[in-house]
Amino acid sequence: MNDQQTTDDTHDTLGSPVPETGPERDPEEWATGDEPMTDAQRSYLDTLARRAGEEIDANLTKAQASEHIDRLQGKVDGAG
């Protein structure tokens, strides 16, 4: 390499060079976990709750909605 060529080895990346083996990050630890659930979460949660025959509070946080979605996905997927 001559004096005019340089390399930049300091760049931002996402992910990891090796697969993660630990549990997923707890939704309660999310930076935005205490914000109201998104419209997409609300719609999907409504669909899952209907399929599971459950009623769920409509005023959830993003973290709470995510936890209910995970739980209901397991319930609905296991029922089919």
A tleap script that builds the chain and sets N, CA, C and O, in Angstrom:
source leaprc.protein.ff14SB
mol = sequence {
  NMET ASN ASP GLN GLN THR THR ASP ASP THR
  HIE ASP THR LEU GLY SER PRO VAL PRO GLU
  THR GLY PRO GLU ARG ASP PRO GLU GLU TRP
  ALA THR GLY ASP GLU PRO MET THR ASP ALA
  GLN ARG SER TYR LEU ASP THR LEU ALA ARG
  ARG ALA GLY GLU GLU ILE ASP ALA ASN LEU
  THR LYS ALA GLN ALA SER GLU HIE ILE ASP
  ARG LEU GLN GLY LYS VAL ASP GLY ALA CGLY
}
set mol.1.N position { 0.843 -1.171 0.000 }
set mol.1.CA position { 0.000 0.000 0.000 }
set mol.1.C position { 0.886 1.231 0.000 }
set mol.1.O position { 1.849 1.312 0.763 }
set mol.2.N position { 0.558 2.195 -0.862 }
set mol.2.CA position { 1.381 3.398 -0.887 }
set mol.2.C position { 0.805 4.454 0.045 }
set mol.2.O position { -0.219 4.223 0.688 }
set mol.3.N position { 1.457 5.618 0.123 }
set mol.3.CA position { 1.052 6.666 1.054 }
set mol.3.C position { -0.308 7.262 0.719 }
set mol.3.O position { -0.961 7.826 1.596 }
set mol.4.N position { -0.749 7.150 -0.527 }
set mol.4.CA position { -2.016 7.747 -0.919 }
set mol.4.C position { -3.205 6.833 -0.617 }
set mol.4.O position { -4.346 7.295 -0.608 }
set mol.5.N position { -2.961 5.566 -0.374 }
set mol.5.CA position { -4.037 4.628 -0.102 }
set mol.5.C position { -4.183 4.438 1.406 }
set mol.5.O position { -3.201 4.216 2.114 }
set mol.6.N position { -5.393 4.526 1.874 }
set mol.6.CA position { -5.661 4.270 3.286 }
set mol.6.C position { -6.862 3.349 3.390 }
set mol.6.O position { -7.683 3.274 2.476 }
set mol.7.N position { -6.955 2.666 4.485 }
set mol.7.CA position { -8.115 1.823 4.732 }
set mol.7.C position { -8.806 2.319 5.984 }
set mol.7.O position { -8.177 2.835 6.907 }
set mol.8.N position { -10.088 2.153 5.989 }
set mol.8.CA position { -10.874 2.549 7.148 }
set mol.8.C position { -11.452 1.288 7.772 }
set mol.8.O position { -12.474 0.774 7.316 }
set mol.9.N position { -10.800 0.795 8.810 }
set mol.9.CA position { -11.261 -0.410 9.485 }
set mol.9.C position { -12.246 -0.095 10.605 }
set mol.9.O position { -12.663 -0.997 11.332 }
set mol.10.N position { -12.614 1.149 10.749 }
set mol.10.CA position { -13.542 1.540 11.808 }
set mol.10.C position { -14.867 1.957 11.187 }
set mol.10.O position { -15.107 3.143 10.959 }
set mol.11.N position { -15.724 0.983 10.915 }
set mol.11.CA position { -17.041 1.271 10.364 }
set mol.11.C position { -18.097 0.597 11.233 }
set mol.11.O position { -17.832 -0.413 11.885 }
set mol.12.N position { -19.275 1.159 11.230 }
set mol.12.CA position { -20.365 0.625 12.031 }
set mol.12.C position { -20.942 -0.613 11.368 }
set mol.12.O position { -21.075 -0.674 10.145 }
set mol.13.N position { -21.281 -1.590 12.180 }
set mol.13.CA position { -21.913 -2.800 11.670 }
set mol.13.C position { -23.100 -3.164 12.549 }
set mol.13.O position { -23.217 -2.696 13.682 }
set mol.14.N position { -23.961 -3.990 12.021 }
set mol.14.CA position { -25.070 -4.558 12.763 }
set mol.14.C position { -24.865 -6.051 12.842 }
set mol.14.O position { -24.153 -6.619 12.015 }
set mol.15.N position { -25.464 -6.690 13.805 }
set mol.15.CA position { -25.360 -8.133 13.907 }
set mol.15.C position { -24.117 -8.571 14.641 }
set mol.15.O position { -23.590 -7.847 15.486 }
set mol.16.N position { -23.653 -9.757 14.315 }
set mol.16.CA position { -22.510 -10.354 14.996 }
set mol.16.C position { -21.793 -11.290 14.037 }
set mol.16.O position { -22.435 -11.908 13.188 }
set mol.17.N position { -20.474 -11.406 14.152 }
set mol.17.CA position { -19.754 -12.324 13.270 }
set mol.17.C position { -20.016 -13.792 13.608 }
set mol.17.O position { -19.703 -14.674 12.809 }
set mol.18.N position { -20.585 -14.059 14.778 }
set mol.18.CA position { -20.933 -15.430 15.167 }
set mol.18.C position { -22.395 -15.457 15.602 }
set mol.18.O position { -22.891 -14.474 16.152 }
set mol.19.N position { -23.087 -16.562 15.365 }
set mol.19.CA position { -24.493 -16.639 15.775 }
set mol.19.C position { -24.642 -16.479 17.282 }
set mol.19.O position { -23.809 -16.951 18.056 }
set mol.20.N position { -25.699 -15.817 17.678 }
set mol.20.CA position { -25.982 -15.634 19.091 }
set mol.20.C position { -26.693 -16.871 19.613 }
set mol.20.O position { -27.644 -17.351 18.995 }
set mol.21.N position { -26.244 -17.384 20.734 }
set mol.21.CA position { -26.847 -18.591 21.279 }
set mol.21.C position { -27.705 -18.328 22.504 }
set mol.21.O position { -28.446 -19.209 22.940 }
set mol.22.N position { -27.616 -17.140 23.059 }
set mol.22.CA position { -28.382 -16.811 24.260 }
set mol.22.C position { -29.820 -16.467 23.932 }
set mol.22.O position { -30.214 -16.410 22.767 }
set mol.23.N position { -30.597 -16.238 24.978 }
set mol.23.CA position { -31.994 -15.866 24.750 }
set mol.23.C position { -32.105 -14.492 24.110 }
set mol.23.O position { -31.192 -13.671 24.199 }
set mol.24.N position { -33.240 -14.257 23.464 }
set mol.24.CA position { -33.475 -12.950 22.860 }
set mol.24.C position { -33.552 -11.895 23.950 }
set mol.24.O position { -33.817 -12.202 25.112 }
set mol.25.N position { -33.320 -10.669 23.566 }
set mol.25.CA position { -33.366 -9.568 24.521 }
set mol.25.C position { -34.786 -9.400 25.062 }
set mol.25.O position { -35.755 -9.396 24.302 }
set mol.26.N position { -34.892 -9.266 26.350 }
set mol.26.CA position { -36.170 -9.109 27.023 }
set mol.26.C position { -36.848 -7.819 26.565 }
set mol.26.O position { -36.240 -6.751 26.635 }
set mol.27.N position { -38.098 -7.900 26.097 }
set mol.27.CA position { -38.788 -6.684 25.655 }
set mol.27.C position { -38.843 -5.597 26.724 }
set mol.27.O position { -38.891 -4.413 26.387 }
set mol.28.N position { -38.835 -5.967 27.992 }
set mol.28.CA position { -38.865 -4.969 29.063 }
set mol.28.C position { -37.596 -4.124 29.081 }
set mol.28.O position { -37.576 -3.054 29.689 }
set mol.29.N position { -36.534 -4.594 28.419 }
set mol.29.CA position { -35.271 -3.862 28.369 }
set mol.29.C position { -35.163 -2.974 27.131 }
set mol.29.O position { -34.175 -2.257 26.974 }
set mol.30.N position { -36.162 -3.010 26.254 }
set mol.30.CA position { -36.125 -2.193 25.050 }
set mol.30.C position { -36.122 -0.719 25.410 }
set mol.30.O position { -36.769 -0.315 26.376 }
set mol.31.N position { -35.413 0.076 24.658 }
set mol.31.CA position { -35.376 1.521 24.895 }
set mol.31.C position { -36.758 2.146 24.711 }
set mol.31.O position { -37.093 3.117 25.388 }
set mol.32.N position { -37.556 1.598 23.805 }
set mol.32.CA position { -38.895 2.146 23.547 }
set mol.32.C position { -39.991 1.218 24.051 }
set mol.32.O position { -41.149 1.357 23.657 }
set mol.33.N position { -39.646 0.287 24.907 }
set mol.33.CA position { -40.607 -0.707 25.379 }
set mol.33.C position { -41.781 -0.147 26.141 }
set mol.33.O position { -42.834 -0.780 26.211 }
set mol.34.N position { -41.616 1.044 26.721 }
set mol.34.CA position { -42.712 1.617 27.501 }
set mol.34.C position { -43.613 2.537 26.674 }
set mol.34.O position { -44.553 3.126 27.206 }
set mol.35.N position { -43.330 2.660 25.388 }
set mol.35.CA position { -44.190 3.450 24.499 }
set mol.35.C position { -45.419 2.628 24.124 }
set mol.35.O position { -45.386 1.400 24.200 }
set mol.36.N position { -46.503 3.292 23.721 }
set mol.36.CA position { -47.698 2.545 23.305 }
set mol.36.C position { -47.391 1.613 22.133 }
set mol.36.O position { -46.548 1.914 21.287 }
set mol.37.N position { -48.090 0.481 22.099 }
set mol.37.CA position { -47.860 -0.465 21.007 }
set mol.37.C position { -48.130 0.207 19.665 }
set mol.37.O position { -48.897 1.165 19.567 }
set mol.38.N position { -47.478 -0.321 18.643 }
set mol.38.CA position { -47.637 0.228 17.302 }
set mol.38.C position { -48.961 -0.240 16.700 }
set mol.38.O position { -49.583 -1.178 17.199 }
set mol.39.N position { -49.377 0.417 15.637 }
set mol.39.CA position { -50.599 0.003 14.941 }
set mol.39.C position { -50.460 -1.411 14.392 }
set mol.39.O position { -51.421 -2.181 14.400 }
set mol.40.N position { -49.268 -1.752 13.917 }
set mol.40.CA position { -49.037 -3.100 13.391 }
set mol.40.C position { -49.163 -4.138 14.508 }
set mol.40.O position { -49.768 -5.192 14.313 }
set mol.41.N position { -48.591 -3.840 15.677 }
set mol.41.CA position { -48.723 -4.755 16.808 }
set mol.41.C position { -50.191 -4.912 17.198 }
set mol.41.O position { -50.658 -6.025 17.443 }
set mol.42.N position { -50.917 -3.792 17.256 }
set mol.42.CA position { -52.333 -3.819 17.639 }
set mol.42.C position { -53.127 -4.714 16.683 }
set mol.42.O position { -53.925 -5.540 17.127 }
set mol.43.N position { -52.915 -4.554 15.396 }
set mol.43.CA position { -53.642 -5.330 14.402 }
set mol.43.C position { -53.313 -6.819 14.509 }
set mol.43.O position { -54.211 -7.661 14.501 }
set mol.44.N position { -52.025 -7.134 14.610 }
set mol.44.CA position { -51.607 -8.536 14.681 }
set mol.44.C position { -52.076 -9.168 15.987 }
set mol.44.O position { -52.521 -10.316 15.999 }
set mol.45.N position { -51.978 -8.427 17.075 }
set mol.45.CA position { -52.415 -8.933 18.371 }
set mol.45.C position { -53.922 -9.193 18.361 }
set mol.45.O position { -54.382 -10.184 18.928 }
set mol.46.N position { -54.681 -8.324 17.731 }
set mol.46.CA position { -56.124 -8.522 17.613 }
set mol.46.C position { -56.420 -9.806 16.845 }
set mol.46.O position { -57.277 -10.592 17.250 }
set mol.47.N position { -55.716 -10.016 15.744 }
set mol.47.CA position { -55.906 -11.231 14.947 }
set mol.47.C position { -55.575 -12.478 15.756 }
set mol.47.O position { -56.346 -13.437 15.770 }
set mol.48.N position { -54.426 -12.465 16.431 }
set mol.48.CA position { -54.019 -13.628 17.224 }
set mol.48.C position { -54.983 -13.888 18.376 }
set mol.48.O position { -55.344 -15.035 18.640 }
set mol.49.N position { -55.399 -12.826 19.061 }
set mol.49.CA position { -56.310 -12.985 20.196 }
set mol.49.C position { -57.642 -13.574 19.738 }
set mol.49.O position { -58.208 -14.430 20.419 }
set mol.50.N position { -58.139 -13.126 18.607 }
set mol.50.CA position { -59.393 -13.670 18.071 }
set mol.50.C position { -59.239 -15.156 17.746 }
set mol.50.O position { -60.119 -15.961 18.052 }
set mol.51.N position { -58.113 -15.510 17.124 }
set mol.51.CA position { -57.873 -16.917 16.774 }
set mol.51.C position { -57.722 -17.784 18.012 }
set mol.51.O position { -58.079 -18.962 18.000 }
set mol.52.N position { -57.189 -17.196 19.090 }
set mol.52.CA position { -56.982 -17.946 20.332 }
set mol.52.C position { -58.199 -17.885 21.250 }
set mol.52.O position { -58.236 -18.573 22.271 }
set mol.53.N position { -59.199 -17.068 20.898 }
set mol.53.CA position { -60.380 -16.926 21.734 }
set mol.53.C position { -60.102 -16.190 23.030 }
set mol.53.O position { -60.663 -16.529 24.072 }
set mol.54.N position { -59.240 -15.183 22.973 }
set mol.54.CA position { -58.874 -14.405 24.158 }
set mol.54.C position { -59.197 -12.932 23.965 }
set mol.54.O position { -59.231 -12.424 22.844 }
set mol.55.N position { -59.434 -12.263 25.081 }
set mol.55.CA position { -59.563 -10.812 25.084 }
set mol.55.C position { -58.348 -10.248 25.799 }
set mol.55.O position { -57.948 -10.749 26.849 }
set mol.56.N position { -57.760 -9.199 25.225 }
set mol.56.CA position { -56.542 -8.600 25.768 }
set mol.56.C position { -56.747 -7.099 25.867 }
set mol.56.O position { -57.394 -6.495 25.012 }
set mol.57.N position { -56.197 -6.506 26.905 }
set mol.57.CA position { -56.254 -5.054 27.100 }
set mol.57.C position { -55.750 -4.355 25.836 }
set mol.57.O position { -54.723 -4.739 25.277 }
set mol.58.N position { -56.464 -3.345 25.399 }
set mol.58.CA position { -56.095 -2.620 24.182 }
set mol.58.C position { -55.080 -1.517 24.438 }
set mol.58.O position { -54.623 -0.880 23.489 }
set mol.59.N position { -54.718 -1.276 25.682 }
set mol.59.CA position { -53.782 -0.202 26.028 }
set mol.59.C position { -52.476 -0.781 26.550 }
set mol.59.O position { -52.140 -0.628 27.724 }
set mol.60.N position { -51.752 -1.439 25.675 }
set mol.60.CA position { -50.494 -2.081 26.048 }
set mol.60.C position { -49.303 -1.268 25.571 }
set mol.60.O position { -49.415 -0.441 24.666 }
set mol.61.N position { -48.161 -1.519 26.195 }
set mol.61.CA position { -46.909 -0.945 25.714 }
set mol.61.C position { -46.368 -1.841 24.607 }
set mol.61.O position { -46.869 -2.943 24.386 }
set mol.62.N position { -45.351 -1.362 23.922 }
set mol.62.CA position { -44.701 -2.170 22.885 }
set mol.62.C position { -44.182 -3.474 23.474 }
set mol.62.O position { -44.331 -4.538 22.874 }
set mol.63.N position { -43.571 -3.385 24.651 }
set mol.63.CA position { -43.005 -4.576 25.285 }
set mol.63.C position { -44.102 -5.566 25.666 }
set mol.63.O position { -43.971 -6.764 25.412 }
set mol.64.N position { -45.175 -5.079 26.269 }
set mol.64.CA position { -46.276 -5.961 26.657 }
set mol.64.C position { -46.915 -6.607 25.435 }
set mol.64.O position { -47.223 -7.799 25.449 }
set mol.65.N position { -47.112 -5.829 24.388 }
set mol.65.CA position { -47.702 -6.365 23.161 }
set mol.65.C position { -46.821 -7.460 22.578 }
set mol.65.O position { -47.322 -8.493 22.134 }
set mol.66.N position { -45.517 -7.240 22.578 }
set mol.66.CA position { -44.589 -8.235 22.050 }
set mol.66.C position { -44.675 -9.541 22.836 }
set mol.66.O position { -44.660 -10.625 22.253 }
set mol.67.N position { -44.764 -9.433 24.149 }
set mol.67.CA position { -44.860 -10.633 24.981 }
set mol.67.C position { -46.164 -11.384 24.715 }
set mol.67.O position { -46.164 -12.613 24.639 }
set mol.68.N position { -47.264 -10.665 24.574 }
set mol.68.CA position { -48.540 -11.315 24.256 }
set mol.68.C position { -48.489 -11.947 22.869 }
set mol.68.O position { -49.004 -13.048 22.675 }
set mol.69.N position { -47.881 -11.274 21.912 }
set mol.69.CA position { -47.761 -11.823 20.560 }
set mol.69.C position { -46.978 -13.127 20.590 }
set mol.69.O position { -47.402 -14.116 19.992 }
set mol.70.N position { -45.848 -13.143 21.273 }
set mol.70.CA position { -45.051 -14.376 21.374 }
set mol.70.C position { -45.868 -15.507 21.994 }
set mol.70.O position { -45.861 -16.634 21.497 }
set mol.71.N position { -46.564 -15.202 23.071 }
set mol.71.CA position { -47.362 -16.213 23.770 }
set mol.71.C position { -48.491 -16.732 22.881 }
set mol.71.O position { -48.708 -17.940 22.779 }
set mol.72.N position { -49.198 -15.815 22.244 }
set mol.72.CA position { -50.330 -16.221 21.412 }
set mol.72.C position { -49.897 -16.947 20.145 }
set mol.72.O position { -50.605 -17.835 19.669 }
set mol.73.N position { -48.751 -16.584 19.597 }
set mol.73.CA position { -48.245 -17.311 18.430 }
set mol.73.C position { -48.035 -18.775 18.791 }
set mol.73.O position { -48.401 -19.669 18.027 }
set mol.74.N position { -47.446 -19.018 19.957 }
set mol.74.CA position { -47.242 -20.394 20.410 }
set mol.74.C position { -48.557 -21.122 20.625 }
set mol.74.O position { -48.682 -22.299 20.288 }
set mol.75.N position { -49.522 -20.434 21.179 }
set mol.75.CA position { -50.828 -21.040 21.442 }
set mol.75.C position { -51.562 -21.342 20.141 }
set mol.75.O position { -52.103 -22.435 19.969 }
set mol.76.N position { -51.581 -20.382 19.232 }
set mol.76.CA position { -52.298 -20.548 17.963 }
set mol.76.C position { -51.593 -21.575 17.074 }
set mol.76.O position { -52.248 -22.417 16.462 }
set mol.77.N position { -50.257 -21.507 17.002 }
set mol.77.CA position { -49.504 -22.458 16.178 }
set mol.77.C position { -49.633 -23.877 16.720 }
set mol.77.O position { -49.684 -24.835 15.949 }
set mol.78.N position { -49.686 -24.013 18.034 }
set mol.78.CA position { -49.808 -25.329 18.658 }
set mol.78.C position { -51.193 -25.931 18.517 }
set mol.78.O position { -51.359 -27.144 18.650 }
set mol.79.N position { -52.185 -25.100 18.249 }
set mol.79.CA position { -53.563 -25.579 18.138 }
set mol.79.C position { -53.873 -26.129 16.756 }
set mol.79.O position { -54.858 -26.844 16.571 }
set mol.80.N position { -53.027 -25.794 15.781 }
set mol.80.CA position { -53.326 -26.191 14.405 }
set mol.80.C position { -52.659 -27.417 14.065 }
set mol.80.O position { -52.796 -27.904 12.943 }
savepdb mol mol.pdb
quit
